[in-house]
Amino acid sequence: MRRFEFGTDDLLRSRFALSPAFELCNLLRFLEGRTRQRLPAAWSARLMPVFQRLRRDTDLDAALALHTRTFGANFVALPPRGLAQTWDDDLAAIRATSVSQAHEEAELCLAARPSRDPRVLATLRGDAVVERVADALDQAWHGLLARDWPQLRAICERDVVHRVGQLGRSGWAAALDGFHPDMRWRDGGIDILPPPSSSSASVTTLAGEGLLLIPSVFVWPHLATYVDDPWPKAIIYPARGTAALWETPDSVDPDALAGLLGRSRSRLLTALDQPASTTQLAQSLRLAPGAVGDHLTVLRKAGLLHRARSGRSVLYYRTPLGDALAAGTDQGPFDGA
């Protein structure tokens, strides 16, 4: 078990953040087959040829070698600073890594997951390791994830809106208990339960620095933590509502609800399992913001949605009638985490 010990200042300084680099690293794990879960067939069919080409034509295999079963090199996925984090921010942080740090972390990974590939070893032990790994990850980002990142970001931002609402209603102790089945608040701290095969325990004192809470799509169904200095302590947890990730306009089949409401309105209604703004819905469902606004107005006037202001945003959420209509629709394999 891992435990994060909180003081009063830690609660005040804890905050949410997003990590494009972490999502990229976990997508690469999916594509490499290093997880028990698999991407949906449509995603695999679209991304696997690009992934194989990148492995052949770039130093991506060296970047893949920086991840073991239980840990990875810190410099390829540094904890982000906040919700505005971009891939360019992450890439700049990767490129700022010293060669000595990259060599040290690479050797730890190679000790845990040995490689006999001379190309991989030459890259990881060479003087240009930071530049070559950064270039490979940048090409992987643009080839594999950039197209879908606005949708992923919208999903994660919706999760943050939901969590912040819980904090406002119930406070930290109650809200944290709902993040993940293996994450719970107990006696002034967060306990992260280990997998059944693990018996080790460790305690991390936040010492007034607070905790980063990072929603993720590709970490499902697990949790991940950062505890190594000098980086901020962080917990990466599965974002809610990730069913929208697996939906594309070409893959949604007409059904009874679509026949009743129309295809776009039915997609909006089923996507609103958690409150969301017009912009978030437009990004996650790849619809024009103006069209989304028009459809939301129709759904609200029909008694299927309510709306409420949250800061600068107006959030829409389903009424009991809307919930009843949406019940029974198919959900993606990662929904409800």
SULWO-V448963 format. One record per residue. N is the residue number from 0. RES is the residue in one letter. SS is DSSP state (H for helix, E for strand, L for the rest). NEAR is the number of other ideal C-beta (glycine too) atoms within 10 Angstrom. Layout:
n = {N:N}
res = {RES:RES}
ss = {SS:SS}
near = {NEAR:NEAR}
//
This chain:
n = {0:1:2:3:4:5:6:7:8:9:10:11:12:13:14:15:16:17:18:19:20:21:22:23:24:25:26:27:28:29:30:31:32:33:34:35:36:37:38:39:40:41:42:43:44:45:46:47:48:49:50:51:52:53:54:55:56:57:58:59:60:61:62:63:64:65:66:67:68:69:70:71:72:73:74:75:76:77:78:79:80:81:82:83:84:85:86:87:88:89:90:91:92:93:94:95:96:97:98:99:100:101:102:103:104:105:106:107:108:109:110:111:112:113:114:115:116:117:118:119:120:121:122:123:124:125:126:127:128:129:130:131:132:133:134:135:136:137:138:139:140:141:142:143:144:145:146:147:148:149:150:151:152:153:154:155:156:157:158:159:160:161:162:163:164:165:166:167:168:169:170:171:172:173:174:175:176:177:178:179:180:181:182:183:184:185:186:187:188:189:190:191:192:193:194:195:196:197:198:199:200:201:202:203:204:205:206:207:208:209:210:211:212:213:214:215:216:217:218:219:220:221:222:223:224:225:226:227:228:229:230:231:232:233:234:235:236:237:238:239:240:241:242:243:244:245:246:247:248:249:250:251:252:253:254:255:256:257:258:259:260:261:262:263:264:265:266:267:268:269:270:271:272:273:274:275:276:277:278:279:280:281:282:283:284:285:286:287:288:289:290:291:292:293:294:295:296:297:298:299:300:301:302:303:304:305:306:307:308:309:310:311:312:313:314:315:316:317:318:319:320:321:322:323:324:325:326:327:328:329:330:331:332:333:334:335:336}
res = {M:R:R:F:E:F:G:T:D:D:L:L:R:S:R:F:A:L:S:P:A:F:E:L:C:N:L:L:R:F:L:E:G:R:T:R:Q:R:L:P:A:A:W:S:A:R:L:M:P:V:F:Q:R:L:R:R:D:T:D:L:D:A:A:L:A:L:H:T:R:T:F:G:A:N:F:V:A:L:P:P:R:G:L:A:Q:T:W:D:D:D:L:A:A:I:R:A:T:S:V:S:Q:A:H:E:E:A:E:L:C:L:A:A:R:P:S:R:D:P:R:V:L:A:T:L:R:G:D:A:V:V:E:R:V:A:D:A:L:D:Q:A:W:H:G:L:L:A:R:D:W:P:Q:L:R:A:I:C:E:R:D:V:V:H:R:V:G:Q:L:G:R:S:G:W:A:A:A:L:D:G:F:H:P:D:M:R:W:R:D:G:G:I:D:I:L:P:P:P:S:S:S:S:A:S:V:T:T:L:A:G:E:G:L:L:L:I:P:S:V:F:V:W:P:H:L:A:T:Y:V:D:D:P:W:P:K:A:I:I:Y:P:A:R:G:T:A:A:L:W:E:T:P:D:S:V:D:P:D:A:L:A:G:L:L:G:R:S:R:S:R:L:L:T:A:L:D:Q:P:A:S:T:T:Q:L:A:Q:S:L:R:L:A:P:G:A:V:G:D:H:L:T:V:L:R:K:A:G:L:L:H:R:A:R:S:G:R:S:V:L:Y:Y:R:T:P:L:G:D:A:L:A:A:G:T:D:Q:G:P:F:D:G:A}
ss = {L:E:E:E:E:L:L:H:H:H:H:H:H:L:E:E:E:L:L:H:H:H:H:H:H:H:H:H:H:H:H:H:L:L:L:L:L:L:L:L:H:H:H:H:H:H:H:H:H:H:H:H:H:H:H:H:H:L:L:H:H:H:H:H:L:L:E:L:L:L:L:E:L:H:H:H:L:L:L:L:L:L:L:L:L:L:H:H:H:H:H:H:H:H:H:L:L:L:H:H:H:H:H:H:H:H:H:H:H:H:H:H:L:L:L:L:L:H:H:H:H:H:H:H:H:L:L:L:H:H:H:H:H:H:H:H:H:H:H:H:H:H:H:H:H:H:H:H:H:H:H:H:H:H:H:H:H:H:H:H:H:H:H:H:H:H:H:H:H:H:H:H:H:H:H:H:L:L:L:E:L:L:E:E:E:L:L:L:E:E:E:E:L:L:L:L:L:L:L:L:L:E:E:E:E:L:L:L:L:L:L:E:E:E:E:E:L:L:L:L:L:L:L:E:E:E:L:L:L:L:L:L:L:E:E:E:E:E:L:L:L:H:H:H:H:H:L:L:L:L:L:L:L:L:L:H:H:H:H:H:H:L:H:H:H:H:H:H:H:H:H:L:L:L:L:E:L:H:H:H:H:H:H:H:H:L:L:L:H:H:H:H:H:H:H:H:H:H:H:H:H:L:L:L:E:E:E:E:E:E:L:L:E:E:E:E:E:E:L:H:H:H:H:H:H:H:L:L:L:L:L:L:L:L:L:L:L}
near = {13:19:16:23:14:21:16:9:13:21:16:10:15:22:14:19:21:23:27:22:22:26:27:24:23:24:22:23:18:17:24:14:8:14:16:7:12:12:19:16:9:13:18:14:10:15:19:13:10:15:20:12:13:21:18:9:10:19:25:26:18:24:29:22:23:26:21:15:9:9:15:24:24:19:23:27:25:21:20:23:15:11:15:9:21:13:19:11:17:24:17:11:19:23:14:12:20:10:13:8:15:26:16:13:21:23:13:16:19:17:9:13:17:9:15:6:12:8:11:20:16:14:21:26:14:15:10:13:23:20:17:19:27:24:18:22:27:19:18:24:20:12:16:21:18:14:11:18:16:14:19:24:20:24:26:26:22:28:25:19:20:22:21:14:16:17:16:10:9:13:12:15:13:12:18:25:16:15:22:19:11:15:19:16:19:11:8:12:18:25:17:19:14:14:8:6:5:11:7:7:10:12:11:17:14:20:11:12:14:18:22:22:19:25:29:24:24:24:24:20:14:17:19:18:18:20:13:11:6:5:12:20:21:21:22:24:25:21:27:22:26:26:20:27:23:17:20:15:11:6:10:16:7:10:14:11:19:18:10:10:20:14:15:18:20:23:25:26:25:25:24:23:21:19:21:29:22:22:15:26:23:20:23:26:21:15:18:10:13:10:13:24:15:14:22:23:13:14:22:15:9:15:11:24:22:13:14:11:8:13:8:6:15:15:21:26:16:21:15:9:12:21:14:11:21:17:9:10:16:11:15:14:15:23:17:12:21}
//
